[in-house]
Amino acid sequence: MSVISDFLSDPIVSAIGYFMTVVSGAIAIAQSIRSSNLTKEINNLKNEISVLQQVNADNIEIKEKVVQGEKSQYFKDNSGPISIDNRG
């Protein structure tokens, strides 16, 4: 135990310990600031995406709406309903 206490009481070891503590504290502060900035940027991008999606949804027009029982989407010249039954 005395070897460890002698080693830790050395002023050079203490100075290295304090230096490493200050450096790690500075790194932690920088990461915290960067994390909060990235969170704000993510929220801004999410808002921008939702606005663009709304604009796209407003601009899209459904040109041909096919409902079951109407003309076939493949035979546009057909004037009556088409029933395709493959059960037998």
N, C-alpha and C positions, 0 to 999 in steps of 0.2 A: 504494500500500500504506500509505503514511503516513496517508492520509485515513481509511482503515478503522481503523487502530490508534489514531489520535487519537479517533475516534468511540467505539470500544469502551473506551478508557481513561477516558472521561467518567464521573464518579461517578453521575450521574443514570441513564445507560444501564445501568450495572452494578446499580444499585438496582432498576431495572425488571426486569432479567434475574433477579436473585435473587427478587424478588417473584413473577414468573411461574413460576419453578422451584418455589417453595413451594406456590403455588396448584395447579399441575399435580400435584405429589406428593400433596396432600390429596385431589384429585379421584380419583387413581389408587387411593389407600387406600380411599376411600369406595366406589368401584366394586368393588373386590376384596371388601370386607366384604359388600356387597349381593349380589354374585354367589354367594358361599358361602351366604348365607342363602337365596337363591332355589333353590340346588341342594338344600339340606336340605328346603325346602318342597316341591319337586318330588318328592323321594323319599318324603316323608310322604304326599303325595297319591296317588302310585302305589301305596303300600301300602294306603291306604284304599280305592282303587278295586278292588284285587285282593280285599280282604276283602269288599266289597260284591258283587262278582261271584260270589264263593264262596257268600255268603248267598243270592243270587238263584238260583244253580244248585241249591242245596239245597232251595229253596222251590218250584221249578217242578216240577209234576207233568205228565207226558205223559198227557193224558186219552184221546186216541184215537191209537193207533199203527197206521198203515197199512203193511202189508207186501205186496209184490207177490204176487198170487195169491189174496189174501183178498177180502173184500167191497169193493166200490167205495167210495171215500170220498165219492162224489157221490150214490150210491143206497144209503142206509143200510138200506133195507128188503130189499135183495137178499140172498138166502141162499146164493148160489153164487159161484164165481169168475167174473170178467169178463175177457175177452181182447179187447183192442182192437188190430186189425191194420190199418194203413192203407197197406199195400204194394201195393195193386192194386185 
